[in-house]
Amino acid sequence: MLKIGLVGVGGISGEHIPVWEAMENVELSAICDIRTERMERYPEKHRYTDFNEMLEKEDIDILDICLPTYLHADFAVNAMEKGIHVICEKPVSLKKEDVDRVYSVAQKMNVKFMVAQVLRFWPEYELIKEIYDTGKYGMLLSGYMNRLGTCPKWSWDNWMKDPLRSGLVPYDLHVHDLDFMIYAFGQPISMQSHRSKRPEQDYISAIYNYEDFFITAEAAWYAAPMPFNAGFRFQFEEALITYVDGKCIAYQNDNTILDLSLGEVGGSGSLNLPRTNAYANEIHYFTDCVLTGKFPDKIRPAELETVIGILNEI
Ligand SMILES: NC(=O)c1ccc[n+]([C@@H]2O[C@H](COP(=O)([O-])OP(=O)(O)OC[C@H]3O[C@@H](n4cnc5c(N)ncnc54)[C@H](O)[C@@H]3O)[C@@H](O)[C@H]2O)c1
């Protein structure tokens, strides 16, 4: 039985905790947050307001870091130095040098470390990578990815609105789509971006140029109360694949229309593939790596460094 500890019982922990709870052979035994009220809904867990005390008193195998971004690397290093495997929310850091820092400690201590870049585990995004890799619909001609919503007002201490703690829209939202591009298509040849940044809103539009295609990506925290939405449109030689409002459709040039929706949210999934949850997929993948001793190579440090290098230019 693997013992799990989780630190940062804020917004995103609500996606992680049910996954750990539903797994067999793991026990989420301890949680930690500086706000005791955030832990009240989990009375059966060992609850800590001090992270070091949790590490001292609990015999944890895996730590799940759901803290504000600026704390990720230091907390990961602290736990790994004590021989604990770490899965950490995105982004790993705002600083490129932290990538080498965390992976060096993981190597030295012989523990696993993974940044939970959830789109790499998101069925509809994985499908795009598969279609691209197999050439099922011919060559990729262009892509469009978006991640748009209103400015976050719910984060602890308003850390998300602080550039030094969150990195704002590039590191909070656009990182998802850029990380997926680097994973699926490799490093772009060039990038051009535009940004409209005010204290109360932040919008970016970027074009990534590859040898045979280009991808336009938009991300925003608007001041206006726009409901969050994220999706894509990929134009292949023989089909257009869209992912809008959780529904993934292939419009084939032969006039056939296929519903490819695979995840928990979305359409009926006419391919009858199993419905999956990307947060569960990433946590299961990491746990399997810990159990089998395999390096979690679905996310590679060099790719994370490339992403941070590009984000720093936006
Ligand atoms: N993968 C995704 O889809 C996704 C979505 C949202 C957020 N995130 C990432 O998850 C991370 C957390 O975001 P969030 O929206 O949950 O933020 P949040 O502000 O809702 O939660 C952070 C929690 O950490 C706690 N905390 C702060 N300092 C602490 C400390 N020193 N010790 C213990 N607890 C402490 C806060 O009290 C808060 O409850 C961020 O890095 C963000 O980028 C990922």
The ligand as an SDF file (V2000), in Angstrom:
LIG
                    3D

 44 48  0  0  0  0  0  0  0  0999 V2000
   -3.6930   21.2750  -14.2640 N   0  0  0  0  0  0  0  0  0  0  0  0
   -4.6790   22.1410  -14.1980 C   0  0  0  0  0  0  0  0  0  0  0  0
   -5.6580   22.0550  -14.9390 O   0  0  0  0  0  0  0  0  0  0  0  0
   -4.6140   23.2340  -13.1670 C   0  0  0  0  0  0  0  0  0  0  0  0
   -5.7540   23.9940  -12.8920 C   0  0  0  0  0  0  0  0  0  0  0  0
   -5.6760   24.9580  -11.8740 C   0  0  0  0  0  0  0  0  0  0  0  0
   -4.4790   25.1610  -11.2060 C   0  0  0  0  0  0  0  0  0  0  0  0
   -3.3840   24.4240  -11.5180 N   0  0  0  0  0  0  0  0  0  0  0  0
   -2.1080   24.6360  -10.8090 C   0  0  0  0  0  0  0  0  0  0  0  0
   -2.2660   24.1780   -9.4800 O   0  0  0  0  0  0  0  0  0  0  0  0
   -1.5430   24.9950   -8.5750 C   0  0  0  0  0  0  0  0  0  0  0  0
   -2.4830   25.5000   -7.4780 C   0  0  0  0  0  0  0  0  0  0  0  0
   -3.5140   26.2750   -8.0590 O   0  0  0  0  0  0  0  0  0  0  0  0
   -4.9330   26.4580   -7.3140 P   0  0  0  0  0  0  0  0  0  0  0  0
   -5.8510   27.0270   -8.3280 O   0  0  0  0  0  0  0  0  0  0  0  0
   -5.3170   25.1910   -6.6410 O   0  0  0  0  0  0  0  0  0  0  0  0
   -4.5530   27.5820   -6.2350 O   0  0  0  0  0  0  0  0  0  0  0  0
   -5.2870   27.8900   -4.8480 P   0  0  0  0  0  0  0  0  0  0  0  0
   -4.8600   29.2330   -4.4180 O   0  0  0  0  0  0  0  0  0  0  0  0
   -6.7580   27.5970   -4.9750 O   0  0  0  0  0  0  0  0  0  0  0  0
   -4.6930   26.7580   -3.8750 O   0  0  0  0  0  0  0  0  0  0  0  0
   -3.3940   26.7910   -3.3370 C   0  0  0  0  0  0  0  0  0  0  0  0
   -3.4790   26.2990   -1.8830 C   0  0  0  0  0  0  0  0  0  0  0  0
   -2.1600   26.2510   -1.3340 O   0  0  0  0  0  0  0  0  0  0  0  0
   -2.2510   26.6740    0.0400 C   0  0  0  0  0  0  0  0  0  0  0  0
   -0.9290   27.1100    0.4850 N   0  0  0  0  0  0  0  0  0  0  0  0
   -0.2750   28.2650    0.1830 C   0  0  0  0  0  0  0  0  0  0  0  0
    0.9480   28.2930    0.7630 N   0  0  0  0  0  0  0  0  0  0  0  0
    1.0600   27.1220    1.4500 C   0  0  0  0  0  0  0  0  0  0  0  0
    2.1070   26.5600    2.2480 C   0  0  0  0  0  0  0  0  0  0  0  0
    3.2810   27.2000    2.4470 N   0  0  0  0  0  0  0  0  0  0  0  0
    1.8880   25.3490    2.8140 N   0  0  0  0  0  0  0  0  0  0  0  0
    0.7070   24.7080    2.6450 C   0  0  0  0  0  0  0  0  0  0  0  0
   -0.3060   25.1920    1.8920 N   0  0  0  0  0  0  0  0  0  0  0  0
   -0.1270   26.3880    1.3010 C   0  0  0  0  0  0  0  0  0  0  0  0
   -3.3160   27.7520    0.0240 C   0  0  0  0  0  0  0  0  0  0  0  0
   -3.8930   27.9550    1.3040 O   0  0  0  0  0  0  0  0  0  0  0  0
   -4.3150   27.2010   -1.0040 C   0  0  0  0  0  0  0  0  0  0  0  0
   -5.3430   26.4520   -0.3690 O   0  0  0  0  0  0  0  0  0  0  0  0
   -0.9340   26.1240   -9.4170 C   0  0  0  0  0  0  0  0  0  0  0  0
    0.4240   25.8770   -9.6710 O   0  0  0  0  0  0  0  0  0  0  0  0
   -1.7220   26.1050  -10.7150 C   0  0  0  0  0  0  0  0  0  0  0  0
   -0.9420   26.4880  -11.8310 O   0  0  0  0  0  0  0  0  0  0  0  0
   -3.4370   23.4560  -12.4650 C   0  0  0  0  0  0  0  0  0  0  0  0
  1  2  1  0
  2  3  2  0
  2  4  1  0
  4  5  1  0
  4 44  2  0
  5  6  2  0
  6  7  1  0
  7  8  2  0
  8  9  1  0
  8 44  1  0
  9 10  1  0
  9 42  1  0
 10 11  1  0
 11 12  1  0
 11 40  1  0
 12 13  1  0
 13 14  1  0
 14 15  2  0
 14 16  1  0
 14 17  1  0
 17 18  1  0
 18 19  2  0
 18 20  1  0
 18 21  1  0
 21 22  1  0
 22 23  1  0
 23 24  1  0
 23 38  1  0
 24 25  1  0
 25 26  1  0
 25 36  1  0
 26 27  1  0
 26 35  1  0
 27 28  2  0
 28 29  1  0
 29 30  1  0
 29 35  2  0
 30 31  1  0
 30 32  2  0
 32 33  1  0
 33 34  2  0
 34 35  1  0
 36 37  1  0
 36 38  1  0
 38 39  1  0
 40 41  1  0
 40 42  1  0
 42 43  1  0
M  CHG  2   8   1  16  -1
M  END
$$$$
